C-alpha cells in the first residue's frame, strides 16, 4: 500500500501549487469545470475508467495512476491534459453565452458551444511484458484530444438560470446607481468591496453556480488518441502502439430535483474504433483492428459516485473479449478526485484491473465570464 500513501501525499503537496484568482463583482468564477480522465491514458486500456463523462475540462489536469497491487513505490504512469481555451481571456464571453444561449437576448440554445473548448493530453506509462518468455521493459507515450460536440440543457434549468442572472443584474444596476452619486474614488471602491461581500449578492452568485454545476440532459463527446512504445529503453527500438477514435454519449437524470445538492443517475454509451499494434505474432508485432461498444451506469451522490461499465470488443481472434469494471470515485477536496476500480480487462491473461487514480485540476485564473 506504499504507492497509495505516495499518491495521497502528492495530492497534499500539489495543493500548494493551486492558483487562486480574485473575482470581480461583475464576473463569475466557473466552478463547474471538471477533472476528467485523459484520452491519452484511456487509449492504453490502463485506466480506472474507460467510459468518461463528456465534461468541460479545467485549464490544466494532472493525473497519476498506479496499480494497487504493484508495491513498486512511486507510480510510473502520468498524464497531463490542458484546454487552450482557458489560457486566454474572453472579454466577449458572457454568462449567457457560456451557459449555451446564442446571445444575451434569446432563449435559443447553442448546443455546439463547447466545440472550441477542446482539450489535448499527453501520457507516459512504463512497465514490463513477457515476450517469448523474456521480461522486456516497455515505455509508452501517448497523445490525445477531445471535445464536447453538443450539450443540451433542460428547459427548467434554462428558466432558472435566466431568472437568477436577471436578479443579479438588477442588483448590480441599483448598486451602480448609488455608486455614481459618490465622487470620491476611495469611497466608491470601499462601497464596491462591501457590496461584493453582501450576503444577498453572494447567495445569488452561489445559486447561479449551483445551476452551472447541473449536468445537461444529454451530451456527446468525441475523442482521439495515438500511442507509440519503446522496448528496453532503446529509442531506436520503437513501434506503432495504438490508435483509437471514439464517441461517448451521456444521458443524465436528476434524482432529487428539490435538493440543493442534486443527485444524478447517469447512463453512458460508447463506440470506439481501435487499431492495436501491440499484438506479438510470428516473431514480430502485428496490427489488428477492433471495434468496441458498451455502456456504463453511474449514480452520483455528493462527493461520491458509484458506477459499473461493460465494453465488448468485436473482431478479437481470442473470441469473447470484454472489459467489466466497478468504479468508485470520491472528491477528496476542491479540484482533487480519487478513483478506485476493480474488474476484468480485455484478453485472457494479465487482465485483472486493480487501479487507484488521482486527478487534480489547476485553474489558469481566466475561467471567468462577464455577467453581461
Backbone torsions as a table, in degrees:
resi	resn	phi	psi	omega
1	UNK	NA	6.1	-179.1
2	UNK	-58.4	-39.8	-178.0
3	UNK	-63.3	-33.1	178.8
4	UNK	-65.4	-42.9	179.7
5	UNK	-62.2	-39.6	179.9
6	UNK	-65.9	-39.8	178.3
7	UNK	-62.7	-44.9	-179.7
8	UNK	-65.8	-37.0	177.4
9	UNK	-65.1	-40.6	177.4
10	UNK	-59.7	-37.5	178.7
11	UNK	-59.8	-46.2	-178.3
12	UNK	-67.9	-38.3	-180.0
13	UNK	-65.4	-36.1	-176.3
14	UNK	-70.2	-22.2	179.8
15	UNK	-59.4	-30.2	179.9
16	UNK	-68.8	-14.9	179.9
17	UNK	-96.0	-1.7	-177.2
18	UNK	-63.0	145.3	-179.8
19	UNK	-101.2	130.0	-179.2
20	UNK	-116.6	130.0	177.7
21	UNK	-119.6	145.1	177.2
22	UNK	-80.4	138.4	-178.2
23	UNK	-94.2	128.2	174.8
24	UNK	-74.0	157.0	-176.6
25	UNK	-62.3	-32.3	-176.3
26	UNK	-97.8	20.0	177.7
27	UNK	-135.3	166.5	-177.4
28	UNK	-126.6	128.7	170.5
29	UNK	-74.7	133.3	-177.3
30	UNK	-87.3	112.8	-178.3
31	UNK	-102.1	1.6	-176.9
32	UNK	-95.1	8.3	177.8
33	UNK	-78.0	124.9	-169.5
34	UNK	-98.5	177.7	-178.0
35	UNK	-118.5	91.7	-173.5
36	UNK	-88.4	175.8	172.9
37	UNK	-83.3	134.9	-177.4
38	UNK	-63.2	132.4	175.2
39	UNK	-59.6	-32.2	178.5
40	UNK	-63.0	-37.6	174.4
41	UNK	-67.5	-45.9	-174.3
42	UNK	-62.4	-32.3	-179.6
43	UNK	-61.6	-30.3	-175.6
44	UNK	-82.8	2.2	-176.2
45	UNK	53.6	36.0	-172.6
46	UNK	-127.9	37.6	-176.1
47	UNK	-127.7	158.2	174.5
48	UNK	-63.6	-28.0	-174.8
49	UNK	-127.8	132.4	175.2
50	UNK	-105.6	-22.5	178.7
51	UNK	-112.7	106.3	-172.9
52	UNK	-102.3	144.6	177.2
53	UNK	-69.5	131.0	173.9
54	UNK	-59.6	119.8	-173.4
55	UNK	-134.9	169.5	169.3
56	UNK	-99.7	115.0	-170.1
57	UNK	-78.8	157.4	168.5
58	UNK	-65.0	166.6	178.1
59	UNK	-59.1	-39.9	-179.7
60	UNK	-141.9	132.7	179.1
61	UNK	-126.6	125.6	176.6
62	UNK	-109.5	139.8	-176.6
63	UNK	-131.8	140.4	173.2
64	UNK	-127.4	134.7	-176.8
65	UNK	-133.9	139.3	177.2
66	UNK	-148.7	142.9	172.3
67	UNK	-74.1	127.0	-172.5
68	UNK	-61.3	-30.2	-173.5
69	UNK	-96.3	11.5	-176.8
70	UNK	-78.8	-41.7	-179.3
71	UNK	64.1	30.8	-175.5
72	UNK	-95.6	14.6	-179.3
73	UNK	83.0	-123.0	-177.6
74	UNK	-66.7	138.9	175.5
75	UNK	-59.7	152.1	-177.4
76	UNK	-112.7	2.7	-176.9
77	UNK	-117.8	123.3	-176.6
78	UNK	-136.6	153.3	176.5
79	UNK	-150.7	152.8	173.8
80	UNK	-134.1	136.8	178.2
81	UNK	-129.8	134.8	-179.6
82	UNK	-133.7	150.3	179.0
83	UNK	-115.4	102.1	-176.7
84	UNK	-53.7	-31.9	-177.0
85	UNK	-54.0	-38.5	-174.7
86	UNK	-88.3	5.8	174.0
87	UNK	-96.2	2.9	178.9
88	UNK	-126.3	150.9	176.4
89	UNK	-80.0	147.7	-179.1
90	UNK	-131.3	81.0	-176.4
91	UNK	-62.0	-23.6	-179.8
92	UNK	-89.8	-0.3	-178.9
93	UNK	-83.9	99.2	178.1
94	UNK	-88.5	167.8	178.2
95	UNK	-62.3	-30.9	178.6
96	UNK	-66.9	-48.1	-177.4
97	UNK	-67.2	-37.8	179.7
98	UNK	-62.8	-40.2	-178.1
99	UNK	-69.8	-25.6	176.7
100	UNK	128.2	5.6	175.2
101	UNK	-78.8	144.9	-179.9
102	UNK	-67.3	-29.6	176.0
103	UNK	-155.4	-179.9	-178.9
104	UNK	-77.4	-5.4	-174.0
105	UNK	-120.8	16.7	-178.7
106	UNK	-135.5	155.2	177.1
107	UNK	-97.4	0.3	-176.6
108	UNK	-76.5	129.4	-177.8
109	UNK	-77.2	145.6	169.0
110	UNK	-103.3	92.9	-173.3
111	UNK	-71.1	-11.4	-178.9
112	UNK	-99.2	12.8	-170.2
113	UNK	-60.9	-25.6	-174.9
114	UNK	-88.7	-4.2	-178.8
115	UNK	-55.5	-41.9	-179.3
116	UNK	-71.0	-11.2	-175.8
117	UNK	-95.5	40.7	179.0
118	UNK	-65.6	150.0	177.6
119	UNK	-119.8	156.5	-178.9
120	UNK	-130.6	143.5	-173.5
121	UNK	-135.6	154.8	175.7
122	UNK	-132.7	139.8	-179.2
123	UNK	-137.4	148.5	176.1
124	UNK	-133.8	127.4	175.6
125	UNK	-132.3	152.1	177.5
126	UNK	-139.8	148.9	179.9
127	UNK	-175.9	-164.4	-179.6
128	UNK	-128.8	151.5	177.6
129	UNK	-142.5	150.7	-179.7
130	UNK	-95.3	117.7	176.8
131	UNK	-122.8	116.9	-177.4
132	UNK	51.9	48.0	176.3
133	UNK	65.1	20.3	176.1
134	UNK	-121.1	134.0	177.5
135	UNK	-80.7	120.6	-177.7
136	UNK	-123.8	133.1	177.6
137	UNK	-76.4	139.8	-179.2
138	UNK	-128.6	127.9	174.7
139	UNK	-112.6	124.2	-179.3
140	UNK	-107.8	136.1	171.5
141	UNK	-122.4	130.7	-177.7
142	UNK	-135.0	148.6	174.3
143	UNK	-126.5	151.6	-179.2
144	UNK	-156.0	167.9	176.8
145	UNK	-150.9	153.7	179.1
146	UNK	-151.3	156.3	172.1
147	UNK	-153.3	152.5	175.7
148	UNK	-86.9	117.5	-176.5
149	UNK	-72.8	-48.7	179.4
150	UNK	-147.0	157.4	-179.4
151	UNK	-148.6	127.4	-176.5
152	UNK	-119.5	121.0	179.6
153	UNK	-90.7	157.0	177.0
154	UNK	-77.5	154.0	179.7
155	UNK	-61.9	-37.4	-179.9
156	UNK	-64.7	-42.5	179.0
157	UNK	-64.3	-38.6	179.2
158	UNK	-63.2	-44.9	-179.4
159	UNK	-64.9	-43.1	179.2
160	UNK	-65.0	-40.3	-179.1
161	UNK	-61.6	-48.2	-179.3
162	UNK	-65.4	-35.4	179.9
163	UNK	-65.4	-47.3	-179.3
164	UNK	-68.3	-40.5	178.9
165	UNK	-63.3	-37.8	176.6
166	UNK	-64.3	-39.5	178.1
167	UNK	-64.0	-39.4	178.5
168	UNK	-65.1	-43.3	-179.6
169	UNK	-64.2	-40.7	177.8
170	UNK	-62.7	-41.7	179.7
171	UNK	-64.3	-42.5	178.9
172	UNK	-65.9	-39.3	179.8
173	UNK	-61.4	-45.5	179.4
174	UNK	-65.6	-33.8	178.2
175	UNK	-68.3	-40.4	179.6
176	UNK	-66.1	-35.1	177.4
177	UNK	-62.1	-43.2	178.1
178	UNK	-66.3	-38.6	-178.7
179	UNK	-66.9	-35.0	-179.3
180	UNK	-66.1	-15.7	177.6
181	UNK	-80.6	-11.6	-177.5
182	UNK	-101.2	132.0	-178.5
183	UNK	-91.2	-33.7	-175.7
184	UNK	-71.5	118.0	-179.3
185	UNK	-60.0	-37.0	-178.8
186	UNK	-67.0	-35.7	177.3
187	UNK	-70.3	-36.1	177.1
188	UNK	-61.8	-43.7	-179.6
189	UNK	-64.4	-41.9	179.3
190	UNK	-64.4	-38.9	179.2
191	UNK	-66.3	-39.4	180.0
192	UNK	-66.6	-42.8	178.5
193	UNK	-63.4	-38.2	178.8
194	UNK	-66.1	-40.1	-179.9
195	UNK	-66.6	-37.1	-179.1
196	UNK	-63.3	-22.0	179.9
197	UNK	-101.4	3.5	-179.9
198	UNK	-62.9	128.7	-176.7
199	UNK	-56.9	-37.7	-179.9
200	UNK	-65.7	-41.6	179.0
201	UNK	-67.2	-43.6	178.8
202	UNK	-62.5	-35.5	179.0
203	UNK	-65.2	-41.1	179.0
204	UNK	-64.6	-42.3	179.9
205	UNK	-67.2	-35.5	176.8
206	UNK	-64.9	-43.2	177.8
207	UNK	-61.2	-38.8	-179.9
208	UNK	-65.6	-43.4	178.4
209	UNK	-65.3	-33.7	177.5
210	UNK	-62.2	-38.0	177.9
211	UNK	-71.1	-38.7	177.4
212	UNK	-61.3	-30.7	-179.8
213	UNK	-76.6	-12.1	178.6
214	UNK	-70.5	142.5	-178.8
215	UNK	-77.5	145.7	171.3
216	UNK	-62.8	156.5	175.9
217	UNK	-62.7	-43.3	-179.8
218	UNK	-141.6	140.1	175.5
219	UNK	-145.3	153.9	-178.2
220	UNK	-133.8	129.9	-175.1
221	UNK	-119.6	140.5	175.5
222	UNK	-119.8	138.9	-178.9
223	UNK	-143.0	155.9	178.4
224	UNK	-144.9	149.2	179.6
225	UNK	-151.5	153.5	177.8
226	UNK	-137.3	142.0	-176.3
227	UNK	-134.2	139.3	174.8
228	UNK	-128.1	144.4	-179.0
229	UNK	-132.0	157.2	-176.5
230	UNK	-125.9	139.7	-178.5
231	UNK	-101.3	138.6	175.1
232	UNK	51.1	37.6	177.1
233	UNK	56.2	30.3	-178.9
234	UNK	-107.9	115.6	-177.1
235	UNK	-61.8	-34.1	-177.6
236	UNK	-77.8	-15.3	179.3
237	UNK	-99.2	66.3	-176.5
238	UNK	-111.1	153.5	-175.0
239	UNK	-145.6	152.7	170.4
240	UNK	-63.4	131.9	-179.6
241	UNK	-99.3	-78.3	-176.1
242	UNK	-146.7	152.9	170.4
243	UNK	-134.8	136.8	179.5
244	UNK	-146.4	149.9	174.2
245	UNK	-140.9	132.7	-174.8
246	UNK	-148.5	158.3	176.5
247	UNK	-119.1	138.7	177.7
248	UNK	-129.4	121.9	176.3
249	UNK	-105.7	145.7	-177.5
250	UNK	-137.7	127.0	171.9
251	UNK	-112.4	126.6	-177.5
252	UNK	-117.7	131.4	178.9
253	UNK	-120.4	118.8	176.5
254	UNK	-68.8	130.8	-176.4
255	UNK	-87.3	-44.2	-178.5
256	UNK	-122.1	83.3	-172.9
257	UNK	-64.3	-23.6	-177.5
258	UNK	-84.1	-13.1	-178.8
259	UNK	-79.0	148.9	179.3
260	UNK	-70.5	-35.3	177.3
261	UNK	-103.6	99.9	-172.7
262	UNK	-69.4	141.5	171.6
263	UNK	-104.5	143.6	-175.0
264	UNK	-127.0	146.4	167.5
265	UNK	-111.6	113.1	-173.7
266	UNK	-108.6	137.6	177.0
267	UNK	-121.0	132.8	-176.5
268	UNK	-123.8	151.5	171.4
269	UNK	-137.8	138.0	-177.7
270	UNK	-134.3	142.7	171.9
271	UNK	-131.2	131.4	-173.3
272	UNK	-140.7	130.7	168.1
273	UNK	-90.2	138.0	-169.7
274	UNK	-143.6	120.6	176.2
275	UNK	-111.6	119.9	-172.2
276	UNK	-114.3	118.0	178.8
277	UNK	-104.6	17.4	-177.8
278	UNK	-99.8	7.7	-178.5
279	UNK	-81.4	125.8	-178.9
280	UNK	-96.0	117.1	178.5
281	UNK	-145.5	138.5	175.3
282	UNK	52.1	49.8	175.7
283	UNK	62.3	31.0	177.0
284	UNK	-168.3	165.4	178.0
285	UNK	-84.8	134.3	177.8
286	UNK	-121.9	157.1	-178.5
287	UNK	-102.4	134.1	177.2
288	UNK	-131.8	144.1	-178.1
289	UNK	-105.0	138.9	179.8
290	UNK	-132.8	166.7	170.0
291	UNK	-132.5	127.0	179.9
292	UNK	-107.2	141.7	175.0
293	UNK	-144.3	139.6	-179.8
294	UNK	-174.9	-168.1	-177.5
295	UNK	-155.0	171.2	179.4
296	UNK	-147.5	144.3	172.8
297	UNK	-120.9	134.5	-173.5
298	UNK	-137.9	140.1	174.6
299	UNK	-117.9	124.3	179.4
300	UNK	-107.7	129.7	177.3
301	UNK	-144.7	108.6	-179.2
302	UNK	62.2	-127.3	-178.3
303	UNK	-84.0	-9.7	-177.3
304	UNK	-102.2	151.6	166.2
305	UNK	-143.0	143.1	-178.7
306	UNK	-126.3	132.8	-174.8
307	UNK	-147.4	157.3	171.5
308	UNK	-134.7	134.0	-179.0
309	UNK	-128.5	148.4	179.2
310	UNK	-138.7	127.5	178.8
311	UNK	-130.7	128.9	178.8
312	UNK	-103.8	136.5	-179.6
313	UNK	-105.6	122.3	178.6
314	UNK	-92.0	159.8	176.9
315	UNK	65.3	25.0	178.5
316	UNK	-91.5	126.5	-176.0
317	UNK	-63.8	-24.5	-176.4
318	UNK	-79.9	-1.5	179.5
319	UNK	100.4	-135.5	-176.7
320	UNK	-70.9	110.5	-179.5
321	UNK	-125.3	128.4	-177.2
322	UNK	-151.3	164.6	175.1
323	UNK	-121.2	127.3	-179.9
324	UNK	-135.5	117.6	-170.1
325	UNK	-138.6	141.5	168.8
326	UNK	-102.1	139.2	-171.4
327	UNK	-133.1	136.8	172.6
328	UNK	-126.3	127.1	178.5
329	UNK	-120.4	139.0	-179.0
330	UNK	-134.8	134.5	176.9
331	UNK	-86.5	102.1	-177.8
332	UNK	-63.3	-45.8	179.5
333	UNK	-162.5	-179.3	-176.6
334	UNK	-55.6	121.7	175.8
335	UNK	72.6	10.9	179.5
336	UNK	-124.7	121.5	-175.2
337	UNK	-124.4	136.8	177.0
338	UNK	-112.1	129.8	-178.8
339	UNK	-125.0	128.8	176.1
340	UNK	-119.5	141.6	178.9
341	UNK	-146.1	152.8	178.1
342	UNK	-149.0	135.6	178.8
343	UNK	166.7	-156.8	-177.0
344	UNK	-111.9	134.7	176.7
345	UNK	-97.4	176.4	177.7
346	UNK	-61.9	153.6	176.2
347	UNK	96.7	178.1	-177.5
348	UNK	-111.6	-8.0	178.6
349	UNK	-137.5	155.1	-177.0
350	UNK	48.3	44.1	-172.9
351	UNK	-113.4	17.8	176.8
352	UNK	-82.5	128.2	175.1
353	UNK	-102.0	120.3	179.1
354	UNK	-149.3	86.3	-168.8
355	UNK	-122.4	151.1	169.8
356	UNK	-127.3	118.3	-177.4
357	UNK	-119.8	142.9	178.9
358	UNK	-126.4	121.5	177.6
359	UNK	-120.9	136.5	173.4
360	UNK	-139.5	144.6	-177.5
361	UNK	-105.9	145.2	178.3
362	UNK	-123.1	128.0	-178.9
363	UNK	-83.9	150.4	177.0
364	UNK	-88.8	-12.1	-175.6
365	UNK	91.3	-5.8	-178.1
366	UNK	-106.8	8.7	179.8
367	UNK	-81.5	65.8	179.7
368	UNK	-134.6	151.6	174.2
369	UNK	-130.4	151.0	178.9
370	UNK	-81.1	143.6	179.1
371	UNK	-63.5	-33.0	-176.8
372	UNK	-144.5	NA	NA
